[in-house]
Amino acid sequence: MHAETQNSPEQAATARRRAAMAVLAASETAAIGARLDTLAPPAFTLLREPEQGLVMLRGRIGGDGSAFNVGEATVSRAAVRLASGEVGFGYTLGRDRTKAKLIALCDALLQSADYSAAVETEVIAPLQTEVEAARAEKAARTAATKVDFYTLVRGEG
């Protein structure tokens, strides 16, 4: 049996968590909090108080050149543990400590057998719809400013 088939449930769970984290990172703090409040999440303890830090952004010219430092970005992070033992981690760009804590709580709840389905349907799915709508609106506004340039080929005469 290949390692791929042995790890497929674990890989699926990891992919699901990644997708959820992407949605949560792109969502507004108030929207995440409002959605979580409808679930009445269980008590949790903070393993890592929400804190801010910097990460170095790296880039490559042409995608395959030598790596270089582009600059730094501010990030906030937090870690929580549910009473049932699940540990969740939350990271977000910027200085929003509350958002990092809410993301960590959602991550822990996604790993909980009791809350996973509810978090996906009541929190992640509606937020994903909002994020996609915001992206579509931004794309439409951007497309409205598009200018098409064309070149008129002159015939030889």
Phi and psi in degrees as GROMACS dihedral restraints (atoms count N, CA, C in turn):
[ dihedral_restraints ]
;  ai    aj    ak    al  type     phi  dphi    fc
    3     4     5     6     1   -80.0    20    10
    4     5     6     7     1   157.1    20    10
    6     7     8     9     1   -63.1    20    10
    7     8     9    10     1   -30.7    20    10
    9    10    11    12     1   -62.5    20    10
   10    11    12    13     1   -43.0    20    10
   12    13    14    15     1   -74.2    20    10
   13    14    15    16     1   -29.5    20    10
   15    16    17    18     1   -70.6    20    10
   16    17    18    19     1   -34.3    20    10
   18    19    20    21     1   -95.5    20    10
   19    20    21    22     1     2.6    20    10
   21    22    23    24     1   -59.4    20    10
   22    23    24    25     1   -41.5    20    10
   24    25    26    27     1   -63.9    20    10
   25    26    27    28     1   -38.9    20    10
   27    28    29    30     1   -67.0    20    10
   28    29    30    31     1   -41.2    20    10
   30    31    32    33     1   -64.7    20    10
   31    32    33    34     1   -38.1    20    10
   33    34    35    36     1   -64.8    20    10
   34    35    36    37     1   -41.6    20    10
   36    37    38    39     1   -64.8    20    10
   37    38    39    40     1   -40.4    20    10
   39    40    41    42     1   -65.2    20    10
   40    41    42    43     1   -42.7    20    10
   42    43    44    45     1   -63.3    20    10
   43    44    45    46     1   -40.1    20    10
   45    46    47    48     1   -63.8    20    10
   46    47    48    49     1   -42.2    20    10
   48    49    50    51     1   -65.2    20    10
   49    50    51    52     1   -41.5    20    10
   51    52    53    54     1   -61.2    20    10
   52    53    54    55     1   -45.8    20    10
   54    55    56    57     1   -62.2    20    10
   55    56    57    58     1   -41.6    20    10
   57    58    59    60     1   -64.8    20    10
   58    59    60    61     1   -41.6    20    10
   60    61    62    63     1   -65.0    20    10
   61    62    63    64     1   -36.6    20    10
   63    64    65    66     1   -63.6    20    10
   64    65    66    67     1   -42.1    20    10
   66    67    68    69     1   -65.4    20    10
   67    68    69    70     1   -45.7    20    10
   69    70    71    72     1   -64.3    20    10
   70    71    72    73     1   -40.5    20    10
   72    73    74    75     1   -64.3    20    10
   73    74    75    76     1   -31.5    20    10
   75    76    77    78     1   -86.5    20    10
   76    77    78    79     1    -7.2    20    10
   78    79    80    81     1   -92.2    20    10
   79    80    81    82     1   162.0    20    10
   81    82    83    84     1   -78.9    20    10
   82    83    84    85     1   147.1    20    10
   84    85    86    87     1   -57.9    20    10
   85    86    87    88     1   -46.4    20    10
   87    88    89    90     1   -62.2    20    10
   88    89    90    91     1   -37.4    20    10
   90    91    92    93     1   -67.3    20    10
   91    92    93    94     1   -41.4    20    10
   93    94    95    96     1   -63.6    20    10
   94    95    96    97     1   -47.1    20    10
   96    97    98    99     1   -60.4    20    10
   97    98    99   100     1   -42.1    20    10
   99   100   101   102     1   -64.8    20    10
  100   101   102   103     1   -41.3    20    10
  102   103   104   105     1   -67.3    20    10
  103   104   105   106     1   -40.5    20    10
  105   106   107   108     1   -66.7    20    10
  106   107   108   109     1   -35.5    20    10
  108   109   110   111     1   -61.9    20    10
  109   110   111   112     1   -29.8    20    10
  111   112   113   114     1   -69.0    20    10
  112   113   114   115     1   -22.3    20    10
  114   115   116   117     1   -86.9    20    10
  115   116   117   118     1   -17.1    20    10
  117   118   119   120     1    52.6    20    10
  118   119   120   121     1    69.6    20    10
  120   121   122   123     1   -62.0    20    10
  121   122   123   124     1   154.2    20    10
  123   124   125   126     1   -72.1    20    10
  124   125   126   127     1   170.6    20    10
  126   127   128   129     1   -66.1    20    10
  127   128   129   130     1   149.7    20    10
  129   130   131   132     1  -146.1    20    10
  130   131   132   133     1   162.1    20    10
  132   133   134   135     1  -116.9    20    10
  133   134   135   136     1   146.5    20    10
  135   136   137   138     1   -83.7    20    10
  136   137   138   139     1   117.0    20    10
  138   139   140   141     1   -80.4    20    10
  139   140   141   142     1   -34.4    20    10
  141   142   143   144     1  -135.1    20    10
  142   143   144   145     1   114.9    20    10
  144   145   146   147     1   -56.0    20    10
  145   146   147   148     1   144.6    20    10
  147   148   149   150     1   -57.1    20    10
  148   149   150   151     1   130.0    20    10
  150   151   152   153     1  -142.6    20    10
  151   152   153   154     1   162.4    20    10
  153   154   155   156     1  -109.8    20    10
  154   155   156   157     1   153.4    20    10
  156   157   158   159     1  -160.7    20    10
  157   158   159   160     1  -174.3    20    10
  159   160   161   162     1  -121.5    20    10
  160   161   162   163     1   146.2    20    10
  162   163   164   165     1  -124.0    20    10
  163   164   165   166     1   146.3    20    10
  165   166   167   168     1   -86.4    20    10
  166   167   168   169     1   128.8    20    10
  168   169   170   171     1   -92.4    20    10
  169   170   171   172     1   130.4    20    10
  171   172   173   174     1  -113.2    20    10
  172   173   174   175     1   149.8    20    10
  174   175   176   177     1  -139.6    20    10
  175   176   177   178     1   169.6    20    10
  177   178   179   180     1  -138.9    20    10
  178   179   180   181     1   137.7    20    10
  180   181   182   183     1   -77.2    20    10
  181   182   183   184     1   126.7    20    10
  183   184   185   186     1    72.1    20    10
  184   185   186   187     1     6.7    20    10
  186   187   188   189     1    82.7    20    10
  187   188   189   190     1   -15.5    20    10
  189   190   191   192     1  -134.5    20    10
  190   191   192   193     1     9.5    20    10
  192   193   194   195     1   -80.2    20    10
  193   194   195   196     1  -173.2    20    10
  195   196   197   198     1   -67.6    20    10
  196   197   198   199     1   141.7    20    10
  198   199   200   201     1   -71.9    20    10
  199   200   201   202     1   145.0    20    10
  201   202   203   204     1  -142.8    20    10
  202   203   204   205     1   158.1    20    10
  204   205   206   207     1   -81.1    20    10
  205   206   207   208     1   123.5    20    10
  207   208   209   210     1   -86.8    20    10
  208   209   210   211     1   -43.7    20    10
  210   211   212   213     1   167.0    20    10
  211   212   213   214     1  -168.0    20    10
  213   214   215   216     1  -115.7    20    10
  214   215   216   217     1   154.6    20    10
  216   217   218   219     1  -132.1    20    10
  217   218   219   220     1   143.9    20    10
  219   220   221   222     1   -81.8    20    10
  220   221   222   223     1   135.8    20    10
  222   223   224   225     1  -132.9    20    10
  223   224   225   226     1   154.6    20    10
  225   226   227   228     1  -119.4    20    10
  226   227   228   229     1   144.9    20    10
  228   229   230   231     1  -143.0    20    10
  229   230   231   232     1   158.0    20    10
  231   232   233   234     1  -157.3    20    10
  232   233   234   235     1   160.7    20    10
  234   235   236   237     1  -141.1    20    10
  235   236   237   238     1   137.0    20    10
  237   238   239   240     1  -130.4    20    10
  238   239   240   241     1   158.3    20    10
  240   241   242   243     1  -130.3    20    10
  241   242   243   244     1   128.3    20    10
  243   244   245   246     1   -76.1    20    10
  244   245   246   247     1   160.4    20    10
  246   247   248   249     1   -60.1    20    10
  247   248   249   250     1   -28.3    20    10
  249   250   251   252     1   -80.4    20    10
  250   251   252   253     1    -4.1    20    10
  252   253   254   255     1   107.6    20    10
  253   254   255   256     1   -13.5    20    10
  255   256   257   258     1   -68.7    20    10
  256   257   258   259     1   137.9    20    10
  258   259   260   261     1  -112.5    20    10
  259   260   261   262     1   132.4    20    10
  261   262   263   264     1  -123.1    20    10
  262   263   264   265     1   147.0    20    10
  264   265   266   267     1  -122.0    20    10
  265   266   267   268     1   142.4    20    10
  267   268   269   270     1  -134.0    20    10
  268   269   270   271     1   130.0    20    10
  270   271   272   273     1  -131.1    20    10
  271   272   273   274     1   142.0    20    10
  273   274   275   276     1  -151.3    20    10
  274   275   276   277     1   147.5    20    10
  276   277   278   279     1   -68.0    20    10
  277   278   279   280     1   143.7    20    10
  279   280   281   282     1   100.2    20    10
  280   281   282   283     1  -167.2    20    10
  282   283   284   285     1  -109.4    20    10
  283   284   285   286     1    23.5    20    10
  285   286   287   288     1   -88.3    20    10
  286   287   288   289     1    90.9    20    10
  288   289   290   291     1   -66.2    20    10
  289   290   291   292     1   -36.5    20    10
  291   292   293   294     1   -62.5    20    10
  292   293   294   295     1   -42.2    20    10
  294   295   296   297     1   -63.3    20    10
  295   296   297   298     1   -41.1    20    10
  297   298   299   300     1   -60.8    20    10
  298   299   300   301     1   -41.0    20    10
  300   301   302   303     1   -67.0    20    10
  301   302   303   304     1   -42.0    20    10
  303   304   305   306     1   -65.4    20    10
  304   305   306   307     1   -38.6    20    10
  306   307   308   309     1   -65.0    20    10
  307   308   309   310     1   -42.4    20    10
  309   310   311   312     1   -62.2    20    10
  310   311   312   313     1   -40.6    20    10
  312   313   314   315     1   -63.9    20    10
  313   314   315   316     1   -43.5    20    10
  315   316   317   318     1   -62.2    20    10
  316   317   318   319     1   -40.4    20    10
  318   319   320   321     1   -61.3    20    10
  319   320   321   322     1   -44.1    20    10
  321   322   323   324     1   -65.0    20    10
  322   323   324   325     1   -42.1    20    10
  324   325   326   327     1   -65.9    20    10
  325   326   327   328     1   -33.3    20    10
  327   328   329   330     1   -64.9    20    10
  328   329   330   331     1   -25.2    20    10
  330   331   332   333     1   -88.6    20    10
  331   332   333   334     1    -9.8    20    10
  333   334   335   336     1   -85.5    20    10
  334   335   336   337     1   130.9    20    10
  336   337   338   339     1   -62.5    20    10
  337   338   339   340     1   -32.5    20    10
  339   340   341   342     1   -75.1    20    10
  340   341   342   343     1   -29.1    20    10
  342   343   344   345     1  -115.2    20    10
  343   344   345   346     1   -12.9    20    10
  345   346   347   348     1   -53.9    20    10
  346   347   348   349     1   -52.6    20    10
  348   349   350   351     1   -63.9    20    10
  349   350   351   352     1   -40.2    20    10
  351   352   353   354     1   -65.8    20    10
  352   353   354   355     1   -40.3    20    10
  354   355   356   357     1   -65.3    20    10
  355   356   357   358     1   -41.5    20    10
  357   358   359   360     1   -64.4    20    10
  358   359   360   361     1   -41.5    20    10
  360   361   362   363     1   -84.3    20    10
  361   362   363   364     1   -34.6    20    10
  363   364   365   366     1   -94.5    20    10
  364   365   366   367     1   -22.4    20    10
  366   367   368   369     1  -115.4    20    10
  367   368   369   370     1   -59.9    20    10
  369   370   371   372     1   -67.7    20    10
  370   371   372   373     1   -50.0    20    10
  372   373   374   375     1   -59.6    20    10
  373   374   375   376     1   -48.9    20    10
  375   376   377   378     1   -63.8    20    10
  376   377   378   379     1   -38.0    20    10
  378   379   380   381     1   -66.5    20    10
  379   380   381   382     1   -37.4    20    10
  381   382   383   384     1   -63.2    20    10
  382   383   384   385     1   -40.2    20    10
  384   385   386   387     1   -60.6    20    10
  385   386   387   388     1   -43.4    20    10
  387   388   389   390     1   -64.1    20    10
  388   389   390   391     1   -43.8    20    10
  390   391   392   393     1   -63.6    20    10
  391   392   393   394     1   -45.3    20    10
  393   394   395   396     1   -63.9    20    10
  394   395   396   397     1   -38.5    20    10
  396   397   398   399     1   -65.0    20    10
  397   398   399   400     1   -41.2    20    10
  399   400   401   402     1   -64.9    20    10
  400   401   402   403     1   -40.1    20    10
  402   403   404   405     1   -66.1    20    10
  403   404   405   406     1   -40.7    20    10
  405   406   407   408     1   -65.2    20    10
  406   407   408   409     1   -40.2    20    10
  408   409   410   411     1   -64.3    20    10
  409   410   411   412     1   -43.0    20    10
  411   412   413   414     1   -63.9    20    10
  412   413   414   415     1   -40.5    20    10
  414   415   416   417     1   -64.1    20    10
  415   416   417   418     1   -38.7    20    10
  417   418   419   420     1   -66.7    20    10
  418   419   420   421     1   -41.5    20    10
  420   421   422   423     1   -64.6    20    10
  421   422   423   424     1   -39.2    20    10
  423   424   425   426     1   -67.8    20    10
  424   425   426   427     1   -42.5    20    10
  426   427   428   429     1   -63.6    20    10
  427   428   429   430     1   -30.2    20    10
  429   430   431   432     1   -66.9    20    10
  430   431   432   433     1   -21.5    20    10
  432   433   434   435     1   -97.6    20    10
  433   434   435   436     1     2.5    20    10
  435   436   437   438     1   -68.2    20    10
  436   437   438   439     1   136.5    20    10
  438   439   440   441     1  -116.1    20    10
  439   440   441   442     1   125.8    20    10
  441   442   443   444     1   -95.1    20    10
  442   443   444   445     1   122.0    20    10
  444   445   446   447     1  -104.2    20    10
  445   446   447   448     1   143.5    20    10
  447   448   449   450     1  -140.0    20    10
  448   449   450   451     1   158.9    20    10
  450   451   452   453     1  -113.7    20    10
  451   452   453   454     1   130.4    20    10
  453   454   455   456     1   -91.6    20    10
  454   455   456   457     1   120.8    20    10
  456   457   458   459     1   -86.3    20    10
  457   458   459   460     1   126.6    20    10
  459   460   461   462     1   -90.3    20    10
  460   461   462   463     1   139.6    20    10
  462   463   464   465     1   -78.0    20    10
  463   464   465   466     1   152.8    20    10
  465   466   467   468     1   -79.0    20    10
  466   467   468   469     1   135.9    20    10
